[in-house]
C-alpha cells in the first residue's frame, strides 16, 4: 500500500449492505435549523416586533400605497373589503336594554337606535362623511397602511351633537419619535407608554405652515391624550406597537407581476408591428463592385397591403416576428395571482375575476372560506373601533341629554342598562338558497338555532323583520286578503282545511 492510499483512506474497510436491503441514514431532526449550502442565505436571527417596525414599516407602507395607486388587483382587494366588511348599510347597533322584569325596553331601545342613526348621518368633524363612509375609508387605511387612527372630538366645534370623529393619517404619528422619559414612561414610534405598555399620549405631526407642499413638521408635536384616540391594527407579534400593511407578504409578487405584464405588453406591441430587416449576402464576392447593376441604393420601402415589391440585387428580407406572449403567460399570471390572493386573504376568483376554471363545488367552498375571513374582520373592526366609539358617544349623549325618548330624555344614571347592544353587520345571500334555507329551517325546528340567529345571518335586524311581518299581516287582514291567520306559530307545521296540524 502506498502513502497516497493512506491519505485517500483506502486502508479503511467499508461495510456493504446485504443485497436487497436499503441503507438507513440517520434522520436530520429540524432540518430547517441546519446550516448548509441550501440554507446559507436563510436568516438565523429573530427580530423583535420593535425591530421589525423600525426597519421595515416605512418602506412597506410606501410600497403598499404605490401598489394601491397602480395595481388593479390590490385596488380590487380594497374594494372587496369595503363591500364585504362594511357593506352598503354599514354596521348598526341593535339596542338590548331590559327592564327589571327581564323584558326588552322597547321604547328606550328604539330611542337609542334612532339617536345613533341620526348622529351617524354626519359624524365626521369636517361635516363631509357619514359613519358608513368613514368606516370604509378606515378599513381601506388599515389594509393599505396597516393601522387606523380615529380622534374623538367634543365641544362646540364637533357639530350639532357636540360629538364627532376625526380620521388621522397614520403617517402623522411620527415613527421616528423614540425617547425614555424621566417619569418612567417611554415613547416608542410616536406613542408614549407607561411601564406596563399602556398608551398614554400620541405625538401627532402638525401641518406645515407651507400649505402648498402639504407636508408635516415634527416639532412641536400635537400631543393628544390616549383617551381621545382610538388606534387599531391587527397584531401579528407580541408587544407590537404599530401596524404593518396587510399586503406585506404579497407586495413582491404584485410588483413582479406588474413588471411581467408590462414586459409582455411591450413584446406584444413589438410583435404587432411585424418588423423586418434587409440583409446582404455574407460572401462579399457574390457580386462585383464594377457591375452596373450594383449601385448604392437609398432603400425606403413602405408596407402596402396586398403588394409585392422587388428588392435591389444582393438584398434579402429577414422577418422579425416575436411570438410573445405565448401560452405560458396565463399559467404564470394565475400562479402569481394565487400567491397574491393567499397573501391578502382573498379568494383567487374574487380577486382576479377569473371564473373560467371553477365549478360549483369549488366556487362554493372558496366563497364560504372567504366569508369567514370577512366575518373575522367585521368582529375585529367592531370591537376595535365601532364599540369604543359607541360607548364614548353614549356616555356623552346621555350626559348632555341628546337621546330623546318620548317627552323626555334617556337618563345618564342608567348607562349600564343602555350599553347592552348587539351589532347588525353585512351578510350575504345563500350560496345554494334552497338547500341552505331548508337547513336553517330544520335547525330552528329542532332547537339548534334561533330564528333571530337565522335573520341576523342574512344581515337583518330580527325586531325590524318581525315588525314588518306584523304590520303586513294587519294590512292584509284589514283588506280581507288573508283567509286564515298566517302568523308563524310552529315552523314545519301547516293546518289542513279542518284546522288540524299536519307535519310536512
VOGU-3710 file (C-alpha; in Angstrom, 3 decimals, decimal comma):
1> xxxxxxxxxx> 0,000/0,000/0,000  1,431/3,385/-0,975  1,369/6,545/1,119  -1,195/8,049/-1,276  -3,531/5,221/-0,486  -3,238/6,098/3,170  -4,357/9,701/2,624  -7,142/8,580/0,338  -8,466/6,487/3,160  -8,289/3,215/1,285
11> xxxxxxxxxx> -6,977/1,485/4,358  -10,442/1,804/5,893  -12,683/-1,153/5,418  -16,164/-0,433/4,098  -19,155/-2,470/5,114  -21,523/-3,369/2,378  -25,212/-3,689/2,958  -26,759/-7,042/2,195  -28,319/-7,394/-1,188  -31,954/-6,449/-1,297
21> xxxxxxxxxx> -31,709/-4,025/1,668  -31,651/-0,226/1,835  -29,096/1,767/3,788  -30,917/3,709/6,514  -29,211/7,026/7,286  -29,590/8,999/10,485  -32,576/11,399/10,114  -31,975/15,144/10,303  -34,180/16,428/13,047  -35,414/20,002/12,476
31> xxxxxxxxxx> -33,701/20,176/9,117  -34,572/23,863/8,715  -32,298/24,682/11,679  -29,236/23,211/9,957  -26,750/25,459/8,173  -25,670/24,133/4,754  -25,302/25,177/1,147  -29,082/25,152/0,717  -29,838/27,314/3,751  -26,815/29,639/3,898
41> xxxxxxxxxx> -28,930/32,682/2,897  -31,689/31,854/5,377  -31,655/34,183/8,366  -30,745/32,846/11,789  -31,876/35,950/13,681  -35,312/36,522/15,206  -36,264/40,179/15,000  -38,380/41,668/17,770  -41,607/43,442/16,890  -39,988/46,833/17,549
51> xxxxxxxxxx> -37,078/45,987/15,252  -39,471/44,905/12,506  -41,440/48,151/12,761  -38,290/50,274/12,885  -36,598/48,613/9,905  -39,403/47,764/7,533  -42,612/49,666/8,350  -41,911/52,863/6,402  -40,769/51,039/3,272  -43,691/48,622/3,376
61> xxxxxxxxxx> -46,214/51,446/3,788  -44,689/53,417/0,898  -44,715/50,399/-1,430  -48,202/49,394/-0,359  -49,520/52,881/-1,181  -47,762/52,778/-4,553  -49,342/49,427/-5,411  -52,741/50,734/-4,342  -52,390/53,537/-6,902  -51,152/51,336/-9,759
71> xxxxxxxxxx> -52,097/47,705/-9,189  -55,695/46,832/-10,174  -55,684/43,618/-8,117  -54,791/45,431/-4,900  -57,347/48,100/-5,728  -59,949/45,365/-6,142  -58,969/43,844/-2,790  -59,658/47,169/-1,062  -62,986/47,314/-2,883  -63,821/43,804/-1,656
81> xxxxxxxxxx> -63,019/44,875/1,908  -65,320/47,868/1,721  -68,181/45,921/0,152  -67,979/42,815/2,344  -66,758/44,042/5,730  -68,773/47,275/5,793  -71,412/46,895/3,079  -73,958/49,402/1,863  -75,863/49,529/5,172  -72,814/49,828/7,402
91> xxxxxxxxxx> -72,594/48,481/10,939  -75,691/49,208/13,030  -76,425/48,682/16,727  -79,418/46,735/17,991  -80,170/48,038/21,482  -80,848/45,302/24,063  -81,725/47,311/27,176  -84,042/45,384/29,521  -86,390/46,368/32,322  -86,242/44,915/35,818
101> xxxxxxxxxx> -88,617/42,116/34,803  -86,202/40,974/32,079  -88,340/42,255/29,193  -86,796/44,410/26,474  -87,387/48,131/26,971  -88,786/48,710/23,501  -89,257/52,458/23,883  -85,748/53,137/25,173  -84,172/50,813/22,646  -85,948/52,492/19,757
111> xxxxxxxxxx> -84,902/55,924/21,025  -81,322/54,694/21,344  -81,218/53,332/17,781  -82,910/56,425/16,324  -80,398/58,745/18,008  -77,439/56,718/16,747  -78,853/56,704/13,206  -79,367/60,476/13,329  -75,837/61,127/14,613  -74,323/58,712/12,069
121> xxxxxxxxxx> -75,605/60,768/9,149  -72,876/63,399/9,618  -70,438/62,239/12,281  -67,273/63,483/10,580  -65,770/66,576/12,208  -65,461/68,122/8,734  -69,164/67,517/8,084  -68,481/65,609/4,842  -68,923/61,917/5,638  -71,392/59,673/7,386
131> xxxxxxxxxx> -70,338/56,794/9,616  -70,514/54,174/6,856  -68,255/56,254/4,618  -65,788/56,812/7,451  -65,647/53,092/8,231  -64,988/52,269/4,570  -62,132/54,759/4,490  -60,892/53,399/7,808  -60,791/49,755/6,671  -59,008/50,816/3,462
141> xxxxxxxxxx> -56,410/52,711/5,505  -55,886/49,761/7,838  -55,310/47,408/4,900  -53,119/49,776/2,916  -51,046/51,245/5,753  -51,530/48,661/8,472  -53,349/50,769/11,053  -56,126/53,285/11,579  -56,365/56,254/13,925  -59,588/57,989/14,980
151> xxxxxxxxxx> -59,743/61,022/17,249  -62,800/61,752/19,384  -63,715/65,440/19,124  -66,201/67,018/21,550  -67,442/70,524/22,192  -68,780/73,375/20,130  -66,547/72,573/17,138  -67,837/68,999/16,943  -71,067/69,602/15,045  -74,697/69,734/16,207
161> xxxxxxxxxx> -74,295/66,760/18,556  -71,127/68,113/20,136  -69,508/64,738/19,422  -67,730/63,824/16,189  -64,889/61,790/14,752  -61,667/62,761/13,009  -59,697/60,320/10,867  -55,944/60,897/11,240  -53,401/59,861/8,624  -51,221/57,193/10,324
171> xxxxxxxxxx> -48,120/58,793/8,812  -48,707/61,786/11,072  -47,841/59,546/14,009  -44,058/60,017/13,989  -42,455/56,592/13,742  -39,007/58,086/14,459  -40,037/59,599/17,780  -38,354/57,372/20,402  -37,387/58,539/23,888  -37,060/57,477/27,511
181> xxxxxxxxxx> -38,880/59,924/29,813  -37,913/60,873/33,346  -41,246/59,797/34,811  -40,578/56,181/33,847  -42,665/56,278/30,670  -41,155/55,766/27,239  -42,031/56,957/23,737  -41,890/54,353/21,010  -42,783/55,165/17,408  -44,635/58,336/18,381
191> xxxxxxxxxx> -46,677/56,787/21,206  -45,995/57,335/24,899  -46,456/54,218/27,040  -46,387/53,612/30,764  -44,241/50,852/32,253  -46,960/48,265/31,517  -47,175/49,173/27,825  -50,463/51,082/28,058  -50,694/54,111/25,711  -50,687/57,467/27,493
201> xxxxxxxxxx> -50,183/60,106/24,772  -49,917/60,244/20,995  -47,404/62,574/19,299  -49,057/63,730/16,091  -47,245/65,763/13,437  -48,777/69,134/12,623  -49,402/70,515/9,163  -46,504/72,563/7,849  -47,029/76,313/7,515  -46,269/75,982/3,807
211> xxxxxxxxxx> -49,623/74,540/2,794  -48,593/74,301/-0,870  -46,200/71,459/-0,072  -48,728/69,626/2,096  -46,103/68,139/4,371  -45,919/67,574/8,103  -43,456/69,077/10,553  -42,039/67,183/13,520  -41,683/69,864/16,167  -43,689/70,925/18,009
221> xxxxxxxxxx> -45,973/67,893/18,081  -49,651/67,943/18,868  -49,762/65,765/21,987  -53,169/64,075/22,222  -54,170/62,044/25,311  -54,830/58,374/24,663  -58,404/58,779/25,940  -59,170/60,814/22,815  -57,531/58,382/20,397  -58,706/55,008/19,069
231> xxxxxxxxxx> -55,695/53,345/17,481  -56,279/49,945/15,916  -54,241/47,396/13,996  -54,076/43,617/13,695  -51,264/42,428/15,962  -49,021/39,777/14,480  -46,387/39,789/17,223  -46,369/40,033/20,988  -45,807/43,592/22,241  -46,410/45,068/18,774
241> xxxxxxxxxx> -46,952/48,840/18,914  -47,658/49,836/15,304  -49,348/48,082/12,428  -47,952/46,630/9,195  -49,716/46,714/5,796  -51,927/43,695/5,192  -50,283/43,329/1,783  -46,759/42,900/3,206  -46,307/39,283/2,115  -47,925/39,880/-1,291
251> xxxxxxxxxx> -46,168/43,105/-2,303  -43,207/41,433/-4,010  -45,453/39,181/-6,103  -47,699/42,097/-7,053  -44,721/44,192/-8,101  -43,102/41,396/-10,103  -46,404/40,523/-11,775  -46,862/44,158/-12,788  -43,381/44,177/-14,337  -44,050/40,890/-16,118
261> xxxxxxxxxx> -47,317/42,180/-17,586  -45,645/45,414/-18,691  -42,867/43,494/-20,458  -45,447/41,194/-22,075  -47,388/44,177/-23,410  -44,227/45,718/-24,853  -43,346/42,445/-26,601  -46,909/42,136/-27,880  -46,747/45,646/-29,344  -43,433/44,851/-30,976
271> xxxxxxxxxx> -44,897/41,662/-32,418  -47,928/43,522/-33,744  -45,656/45,878/-35,703  -44,404/42,960/-37,912  -40,966/44,461/-38,423  -38,253/43,108/-40,733  -34,623/43,707/-41,690  -32,827/43,879/-45,060  -29,702/41,722/-45,212  -26,848/41,476/-47,728
281> xxxxxxxxxx> -25,066/38,249/-48,704  -22,418/37,019/-46,335  -19,979/36,457/-49,270  -18,524/39,832/-50,291  -17,518/38,383/-53,729  -21,045/37,445/-54,588  -21,218/40,456/-56,860  -18,661/42,837/-58,361  -18,301/46,472/-57,493  -17,875/47,263/-61,212
291> xxxxxxxxxx> -21,194/45,710/-62,048  -23,540/48,377/-63,342  -26,426/46,607/-61,697  -24,816/47,060/-58,320  -25,367/50,608/-57,185  -25,750/52,345/-53,891  -29,439/52,281/-53,300  -31,264/54,536/-50,891  -33,742/51,877/-49,764  -37,057/53,099/-48,440
301> xxxxxxxxxx> -39,824/50,519/-48,509  -43,369/51,304/-47,447  -45,646/48,499/-46,341  -48,749/48,463/-48,520  -51,426/45,755/-48,217  -51,532/43,081/-50,976  -48,393/44,322/-52,782  -45,073/42,666/-53,613  -42,004/44,756/-54,380  -38,682/43,814/-55,979
311> xxxxxxxxxx> -35,590/44,219/-53,831  -32,262/45,522/-55,170  -29,770/42,837/-56,211  -27,969/41,250/-53,303  -30,589/42,084/-50,666  -32,822/39,727/-48,785  -35,523/40,166/-46,147  -35,291/38,674/-42,650  -38,558/38,783/-40,773  -38,691/39,879/-37,137
321> xxxxxxxxxx> -41,756/38,331/-35,509  -41,511/37,916/-31,697  -44,063/35,285/-30,837  -44,948/36,603/-27,394  -46,949/36,484/-25,185  -47,316/32,763/-25,685  -49,230/30,047/-23,878  -47,151/30,410/-20,701  -48,489/33,886/-19,961  -51,800/32,776/-18,455
331> xxxxxxxxxx> -50,208/29,959/-16,460  -47,599/32,216/-14,905  -50,104/35,002/-14,213  -52,508/32,636/-12,467  -49,717/31,192/-10,336  -48,661/34,680/-9,223  -52,237/35,752/-8,531  -52,883/32,686/-6,389  -49,937/33,674/-4,209  -51,159/37,282/-4,068
341> xxxxxxxxxx> -54,663/36,131/-3,108  -53,284/33,932/-0,320  -51,166/36,798/0,989  -54,123/39,186/1,028  -56,584/36,660/2,432  -58,985/36,859/-0,504  -60,273/34,187/-2,864  -58,477/33,859/-6,192  -61,684/34,061/-8,248  -62,893/37,139/-6,322
351> xxxxxxxxxx> -59,554/38,932/-6,534  -58,855/38,233/-10,209  -62,407/37,972/-11,539  -61,382/34,730/-13,268  -64,231/32,198/-13,205  -63,070/30,171/-16,194  -61,716/27,157/-14,292  -64,118/26,820/-11,365  -67,085/24,560/-10,797  -69,970/24,961/-8,374
361> xxxxxxxxxx> -68,401/22,942/-5,553  -65,022/24,663/-5,637  -66,609/28,103/-6,022  -68,970/27,450/-3,109  -66,165/26,269/-0,838  -63,982/29,221/-1,816  -66,772/31,710/-1,148  -67,569/30,163/2,237  -63,909/30,275/3,300  -63,622/33,862/2,126
371> xxxxxxxxxx> -66,751/34,894/4,019  -65,279/33,546/7,239  -62,380/35,954/6,747  -64,809/38,843/6,206  -66,675/37,849/9,394  -63,440/37,841/11,369  -62,563/41,295/10,086  -66,049/42,535/10,951  -65,669/41,353/14,530  -62,210/42,925/14,759
381> xxxxxxxxxx> -63,487/46,237/13,384  -66,462/46,301/15,760  -64,550/45,636/18,965  -61,536/47,736/17,965  -63,292/50,837/16,640  -67,104/50,792/16,490  -67,880/49,561/20,028  -65,441/52,028/21,712  -66,911/54,843/19,604  -70,410/53,811/20,640
391> xxxxxxxxxx> -69,523/53,695/24,344  -67,999/57,197/24,246  -70,914/58,540/22,182  -73,482/57,025/24,534  -71,811/58,493/27,630  -71,585/61,942/26,083  -75,128/61,859/24,653  -76,660/60,783/27,964  -74,792/63,409/29,984  -75,862/66,204/27,629
401> xxxxxxxxxx> -79,434/64,937/27,089  -79,069/64,176/23,390  -81,176/60,989/23,220  -84,812/61,986/23,218  -87,340/59,438/24,445  -90,996/60,466/24,330  -91,361/63,817/26,056  -88,073/63,431/27,923  -84,558/62,056/27,529  -82,769/58,864/28,490
411> xxxxxxxxxx> -81,189/59,234/31,936  -77,370/59,050/32,289  -77,539/57,081/35,559  -78,892/54,123/33,561  -75,909/53,987/31,224  -75,069/50,401/32,193  -78,540/49,379/31,054  -78,235/51,156/27,713  -74,748/49,777/26,992  -76,216/46,401/26,114
421> xxxxxxxxxx> -76,194/46,275/22,325  -75,633/43,731/19,590  -74,390/44,651/16,136  -76,021/44,049/12,778  -73,453/43,714/10,008  -73,294/42,887/6,329  -74,317/39,345/5,460  -74,571/37,614/2,100  -77,173/35,787/0,094  -77,228/31,997/0,221
431> xxxxxxxxxx> -74,755/30,145/-1,974  -77,345/27,400/-2,572  -80,623/29,090/-1,487  -82,956/26,079/-1,389  -80,611/23,775/0,490  -79,339/26,446/2,876  -82,795/27,783/3,770  -84,121/24,262/4,313  -81,122/23,514/6,508  -81,784/26,647/8,570
441> xxxxxxxxxx> -85,472/25,724/8,922  -84,621/22,236/10,169  -82,106/23,662/12,651  -84,749/26,051/14,032  -87,354/23,293/14,218  -85,019/21,044/16,224  -83,930/23,837/18,541  -80,334/24,015/17,281  -80,693/27,659/16,214  -83,000/30,563/16,925
451> xxxxxxxxxx> -84,999/32,496/14,369  -83,093/35,613/15,422  -79,806/33,909/14,581  -81,034/32,991/11,108  -82,330/36,519/10,466  -79,050/38,075/11,639  -77,162/35,702/9,355  -78,747/37,369/6,340  -77,900/40,829/7,689  -81,308/41,869/9,041
461> xxxxxxxxxx> -82,445/43,055/12,451  -84,897/40,466/13,902  -87,043/43,154/15,542  -87,363/45,005/12,248  -88,322/41,816/10,401  -90,971/40,875/12,965  -92,403/44,391/12,983  -92,620/44,326/9,187  -94,354/40,926/9,235  -96,787/42,103/11,911
471> xxxxxxxxxx> -97,693/45,299/10,035  -98,001/43,403/6,761  -100,358/40,850/8,297  -102,503/43,589/9,837  -102,691/45,420/6,500  -103,633/42,297/4,575  -106,269/41,331/7,175  -107,819/44,793/7,040  -108,175/44,447/3,293  -109,647/40,961/3,565
481> xxxxxxxxxx> -106,843/39,345/1,629  -105,885/36,702/4,180  -108,228/33,721/4,518  -106,525/32,351/7,618  -104,016/33,542/10,179  -100,529/33,404/8,625  -98,544/34,334/11,728  -95,841/31,684/12,206  -96,629/29,519/15,233  -94,641/26,362/14,633
491> xxxxxxxxxx> -92,040/26,046/11,910  -92,659/22,995/9,752  -96,362/22,584/10,649  -99,298/23,533/8,453  -103,041/23,356/9,024  -105,341/21,333/6,805  -108,760/22,520/5,743  -110,304/21,299/9,031  -107,803/23,211/11,183  -105,758/20,134/12,171
501> xxxx> -101,961/20,467/12,195  -100,061/18,261/9,827  -96,314/17,819/9,827  -94,519/18,024/6,496
//
